[in-house]
Amino acid sequence: MLFDRILKRCKLLRDQAKAFAEAIDDNVPDGPDKSAAIRKVREAVMTANAGIACGES
């Protein structure tokens, strides 16, 4: 089913992004660069999810 494929892809991206964000959190000192890096991971996931949802046929 189309909706299930979309959810599966979005979850995969979310899970991978969470692991990357946790690596950033664990290894980058607190400060504006760390905040920006985590924010950009979040933005990338949202953009990718939109691409999946809008581009799936």
GUDRENLUM-349663 format. One record per residue: x, y negated, z of N, C-alpha, C in turn; chain. Coordinates in nm, 4 decimals, always signed. Layout:
<sites>
n.xx: X&n.yy: Y&n.zz: Z&ca.xx: X&ca.yy: Y&ca.zz: Z&c.xx: X&c.yy: Y&c.zz: Z&torse: A
...
</sites>
This chain:
<sites>
n.xx: +0.0843&n.yy: +0.1181&n.zz: +0.0000&ca.xx: +0.0000&ca.yy: +0.0000&ca.zz: +0.0000&c.xx: +0.0887&c.yy: -0.1242&c.zz: +0.0000&torse: A
n.xx: +0.0476&n.yy: -0.2246&n.zz: -0.0739&ca.xx: +0.1259&ca.yy: -0.3466&ca.zz: -0.0921&c.xx: +0.1567&c.yy: -0.4155&c.zz: +0.0413&torse: A
n.xx: +0.0560&n.yy: -0.4320&n.zz: +0.1245&ca.xx: +0.0744&ca.yy: -0.5013&ca.zz: +0.2527&c.xx: +0.1756&c.yy: -0.4291&c.zz: +0.3405&torse: A
n.xx: +0.1718&n.yy: -0.2975&n.zz: +0.3408&ca.xx: +0.2665&ca.yy: -0.2189&ca.zz: +0.4205&c.xx: +0.4100&c.yy: -0.2389&c.zz: +0.3721&torse: A
n.xx: +0.4300&n.yy: -0.2462&n.zz: +0.2397&ca.xx: +0.5641&ca.yy: -0.2705&ca.zz: +0.1848&c.xx: +0.6159&c.yy: -0.4075&c.zz: +0.2266&torse: A
n.xx: +0.5280&n.yy: -0.5060&n.zz: +0.2235&ca.xx: +0.5674&ca.yy: -0.6414&ca.zz: +0.2639&c.xx: +0.6074&c.yy: -0.6423&c.zz: +0.4112&torse: A
n.xx: +0.5249&n.yy: -0.5827&n.zz: +0.4954&ca.xx: +0.5561&ca.yy: -0.5789&ca.zz: +0.6391&c.xx: +0.6871&c.yy: -0.5055&c.zz: +0.6664&torse: A
n.xx: +0.7101&n.yy: -0.3958&n.zz: +0.5956&ca.xx: +0.8322&ca.yy: -0.3179&ca.zz: +0.6150&c.xx: +0.9553&c.yy: -0.4004&c.zz: +0.5782&torse: A
n.xx: +0.9493&n.yy: -0.4702&n.zz: +0.4668&ca.xx: +1.0625&ca.yy: -0.5543&ca.zz: +0.4244&c.xx: +1.0863&c.yy: -0.6685&c.zz: +0.5227&torse: A
n.xx: +0.9801&n.yy: -0.7332&n.zz: +0.5648&ca.xx: +0.9940&ca.yy: -0.8449&ca.zz: +0.6590&c.xx: +1.0512&c.yy: -0.7975&c.zz: +0.7924&torse: A
n.xx: +1.0060&n.yy: -0.6816&n.zz: +0.8396&ca.xx: +1.0584&ca.yy: -0.6288&ca.zz: +0.9656&c.xx: +1.2061&c.yy: -0.5950&c.zz: +0.9537&torse: A
n.xx: +1.2460&n.yy: -0.5365&n.zz: +0.8422&ca.xx: +1.3870&ca.yy: -0.5055&ca.zz: +0.8204&c.xx: +1.4716&c.yy: -0.6323&c.zz: +0.8292&torse: A
n.xx: +1.4287&n.yy: -0.7376&n.zz: +0.7624&ca.xx: +1.5028&ca.yy: -0.8637&ca.zz: +0.7670&c.xx: +1.5055&c.yy: -0.9212&c.zz: +0.9077&torse: A
n.xx: +1.3920&n.yy: -0.9183&n.zz: +0.9770&ca.xx: +1.3859&ca.yy: -0.9698&ca.zz: +1.1142&c.xx: +1.4810&c.yy: -0.8953&c.zz: +1.2059&torse: A
n.xx: +1.4819&n.yy: -0.7633&n.zz: +1.1946&ca.xx: +1.5682&ca.yy: -0.6826&ca.zz: +1.2807&c.xx: +1.7159&c.yy: -0.7123&c.zz: +1.2550&torse: A
n.xx: +1.7527&n.yy: -0.7234&n.zz: +1.1280&ca.xx: +1.8921&ca.yy: -0.7526&ca.zz: +1.0938&c.xx: +1.9303&c.yy: -0.8940&c.zz: +1.1380&torse: A
n.xx: +1.8397&n.yy: -0.9875&n.zz: +1.1197&ca.xx: +1.8668&ca.yy: -1.1253&ca.zz: +1.1605&c.xx: +1.8798&c.yy: -1.1350&c.zz: +1.3122&torse: A
n.xx: +1.7984&n.yy: -1.0600&n.zz: +1.3839&ca.xx: +1.8076&ca.yy: -1.0608&ca.zz: +1.5299&c.xx: +1.9440&c.yy: -1.0111&c.zz: +1.5754&torse: A
n.xx: +1.9918&n.yy: -0.9039&n.zz: +1.5122&ca.xx: +2.1237&ca.yy: -0.8510&ca.zz: +1.5476&c.xx: +2.2323&c.yy: -0.9545&c.zz: +1.5178&torse: A
n.xx: +2.2214&n.yy: -1.0229&n.zz: +1.4058&ca.xx: +2.3198&ca.yy: -1.1255&ca.zz: +1.3708&c.xx: +2.3128&c.yy: -1.2426&c.zz: +1.4684&torse: A
n.xx: +2.1915&n.yy: -1.2863&n.zz: +1.5018&ca.xx: +2.1762&ca.yy: -1.3967&ca.zz: +1.5972&c.xx: +2.2312&c.yy: -1.3587&c.zz: +1.7343&torse: A
n.xx: +2.2123&n.yy: -1.2340&n.zz: +1.7741&ca.xx: +2.2678&ca.yy: -1.1884&ca.zz: +1.9022&c.xx: +2.4201&c.yy: -1.1867&c.zz: +1.8980&torse: A
n.xx: +2.4784&n.yy: -1.1503&n.zz: +1.7845&ca.xx: +2.6242&ca.yy: -1.1534&ca.zz: +1.7703&c.xx: +2.6754&c.yy: -1.2969&c.zz: +1.7801&torse: A
n.xx: +2.6030&n.yy: -1.3889&n.zz: +1.7194&ca.xx: +2.6402&ca.yy: -1.5303&ca.zz: +1.7315&c.xx: +2.6327&c.yy: -1.5729&c.zz: +1.8773&torse: A
n.xx: +2.5221&n.yy: -1.5389&n.zz: +1.9426&ca.xx: +2.5029&ca.yy: -1.5769&ca.zz: +2.0820&c.xx: +2.6124&c.yy: -1.5206&c.zz: +2.1721&torse: A
n.xx: +2.6542&n.yy: -1.3980&n.zz: +2.1445&ca.xx: +2.7555&ca.yy: -1.3323&ca.zz: +2.2275&c.xx: +2.8974&c.yy: -1.3842&c.zz: +2.2029&torse: A
n.xx: +2.9241&n.yy: -1.4381&n.zz: +2.0839&ca.xx: +3.0620&ca.yy: -1.4680&ca.zz: +2.0457&c.xx: +3.0957&c.yy: -1.6147&c.zz: +2.0218&torse: A
n.xx: +2.9944&n.yy: -1.6979&n.zz: +2.0096&ca.xx: +3.0195&ca.yy: -1.8401&ca.zz: +1.9841&c.xx: +2.9948&c.yy: -1.9180&c.zz: +2.1132&torse: A
n.xx: +3.0878&n.yy: -2.0055&n.zz: +2.1499&ca.xx: +3.0674&ca.yy: -2.0851&ca.zz: +2.2717&c.xx: +2.9410&c.yy: -2.1719&c.zz: +2.2601&torse: A
n.xx: +2.8763&n.yy: -2.1941&n.zz: +2.3746&ca.xx: +2.7586&ca.yy: -2.2812&ca.zz: +2.3763&c.xx: +2.7944&c.yy: -2.4172&c.zz: +2.3207&torse: A
n.xx: +2.7023&n.yy: -2.4735&n.zz: +2.2448&ca.xx: +2.7238&ca.yy: -2.6056&ca.zz: +2.1881&c.xx: +2.6414&c.yy: -2.6219&c.zz: +2.0613&torse: A
n.xx: +2.6589&n.yy: -2.7352&n.zz: +1.9970&ca.xx: +2.5772&ca.yy: -2.7650&ca.zz: +1.8791&c.xx: +2.6017&c.yy: -2.6698&c.zz: +1.7623&torse: A
n.xx: +2.7226&n.yy: -2.6192&n.zz: +1.7466&ca.xx: +2.7486&ca.yy: -2.5267&ca.zz: +1.6360&c.xx: +2.6746&c.yy: -2.3947&c.zz: +1.6562&torse: A
n.xx: +2.6730&n.yy: -2.3468&n.zz: +1.7785&ca.xx: +2.6003&ca.yy: -2.2232&ca.zz: +1.8092&c.xx: +2.4507&c.yy: -2.2425&c.zz: +1.7838&torse: A
n.xx: +2.3975&n.yy: -2.3529&n.zz: +1.8314&ca.xx: +2.2553&ca.yy: -2.3811&ca.zz: +1.8107&c.xx: +2.2215&c.yy: -2.3899&c.zz: +1.6626&torse: A
n.xx: +2.3066&n.yy: -2.4573&n.zz: +1.5872&ca.xx: +2.2825&ca.yy: -2.4720&ca.zz: +1.4433&c.xx: +2.2896&c.yy: -2.3369&c.zz: +1.3732&torse: A
n.xx: +2.3863&n.yy: -2.2543&n.zz: +1.4114&ca.xx: +2.4009&ca.yy: -2.1237&ca.zz: +1.3473&c.xx: +2.2770&c.yy: -2.0375&c.zz: +1.3710&torse: A
n.xx: +2.2283&n.yy: -2.0354&n.zz: +1.4933&ca.xx: +2.1096&ca.yy: -1.9551&ca.zz: +1.5236&c.xx: +1.9875&c.yy: -2.0129&c.zz: +1.4530&torse: A
n.xx: +1.9764&n.yy: -2.1435&n.zz: +1.4480&ca.xx: +1.8648&ca.yy: -2.2080&ca.zz: +1.3776&c.xx: +1.8657&c.yy: -2.1718&c.zz: +1.2292&torse: A
n.xx: +1.9843&n.yy: -2.1676&n.zz: +1.1696&ca.xx: +1.9943&ca.yy: -2.1352&ca.zz: +1.0274&c.xx: +1.9605&c.yy: -1.9889&c.zz: +0.9999&torse: A
n.xx: +1.9916&n.yy: -1.9003&n.zz: +1.0928&ca.xx: +1.9499&ca.yy: -1.7599&ca.zz: +1.0785&c.xx: +1.7979&c.yy: -1.7534&c.zz: +1.0772&torse: A
n.xx: +1.7377&n.yy: -1.8243&n.zz: +1.1705&ca.xx: +1.5905&ca.yy: -1.8276&ca.zz: +1.1774&c.xx: +1.5306&c.yy: -1.8831&c.zz: +1.0485&torse: A
n.xx: +1.5889&n.yy: -1.9911&n.zz: +0.9988&ca.xx: +1.5413&ca.yy: -2.0518&ca.zz: +0.8744&c.xx: +1.5565&c.yy: -1.9544&c.zz: +0.7572&torse: A
n.xx: +1.6679&n.yy: -1.8838&n.zz: +0.7523&ca.xx: +1.6910&ca.yy: -1.7884&ca.zz: +0.6440&c.xx: +1.5866&c.yy: -1.6775&c.zz: +0.6448&torse: A
n.xx: +1.5517&n.yy: -1.6293&n.zz: +0.7642&ca.xx: +1.4501&ca.yy: -1.5240&ca.zz: +0.7735&c.xx: +1.3150&c.yy: -1.5766&c.zz: +0.7255&torse: A
n.xx: +1.2782&n.yy: -1.6948&n.zz: +0.7664&ca.xx: +1.1499&ca.yy: -1.7509&ca.zz: +0.7244&c.xx: +1.1446&c.yy: -1.7699&c.zz: +0.5734&torse: A
n.xx: +1.2536&n.yy: -1.8177&n.zz: +0.5149&ca.xx: +1.2579&ca.yy: -1.8379&ca.zz: +0.3707&c.xx: +1.2520&c.yy: -1.7040&c.zz: +0.2969&torse: A
n.xx: +1.3277&n.yy: -1.6060&n.zz: +0.3465&ca.xx: +1.3256&ca.yy: -1.4737&ca.zz: +0.2839&c.xx: +1.1876&c.yy: -1.4091&c.zz: +0.2949&torse: A
n.xx: +1.1242&n.yy: -1.4220&n.zz: +0.4104&ca.xx: +0.9897&ca.yy: -1.3664&ca.zz: +0.4272&c.xx: +0.8905&c.yy: -1.4313&c.zz: +0.3310&torse: A
n.xx: +0.9024&n.yy: -1.5597&n.zz: +0.3117&ca.xx: +0.8148&ca.yy: -1.6286&ca.zz: +0.2158&c.xx: +0.8394&c.yy: -1.5752&c.zz: +0.0754&torse: A
n.xx: +0.9653&n.yy: -1.5532&n.zz: +0.0417&ca.xx: +0.9969&ca.yy: -1.4985&ca.zz: -0.0896&c.xx: +0.9386&c.yy: -1.3601&c.zz: -0.1089&torse: A
n.xx: +0.9445&n.yy: -1.2791&n.zz: -0.0048&ca.xx: +0.8878&ca.yy: -1.1446&ca.zz: -0.0123&c.xx: +0.7357&c.yy: -1.1529&c.zz: -0.0303&torse: A
n.xx: +0.6718&n.yy: -1.2341&n.zz: +0.0529&ca.xx: +0.5255&ca.yy: -1.2433&ca.zz: +0.0505&c.xx: +0.4743&c.yy: -1.3032&c.zz: -0.0797&torse: A
n.xx: +0.5433&n.yy: -1.4017&n.zz: -0.1314&ca.xx: +0.4966&ca.yy: -1.4699&ca.zz: -0.2530&c.xx: +0.5397&c.yy: -1.3978&c.zz: -0.3797&torse: A
n.xx: +0.6483&n.yy: -1.3227&n.zz: -0.3724&ca.xx: +0.7006&ca.yy: -1.2608&ca.zz: -0.4929&c.xx: +0.6604&c.yy: -1.1168&c.zz: -0.5129&torse: A
n.xx: +0.5975&n.yy: -1.0578&n.zz: -0.4131&ca.xx: +0.5581&ca.yy: -0.9169&ca.zz: -0.4226&c.xx: +0.4368&c.yy: -0.9023&c.zz: -0.5122&torse: A
n.xx: +0.4417&n.yy: -0.8017&n.zz: -0.5979&ca.xx: +0.3234&ca.yy: -0.7765&ca.zz: -0.6837&c.xx: +0.2940&c.yy: -0.6292&c.zz: -0.6898&torse: A
</sites>
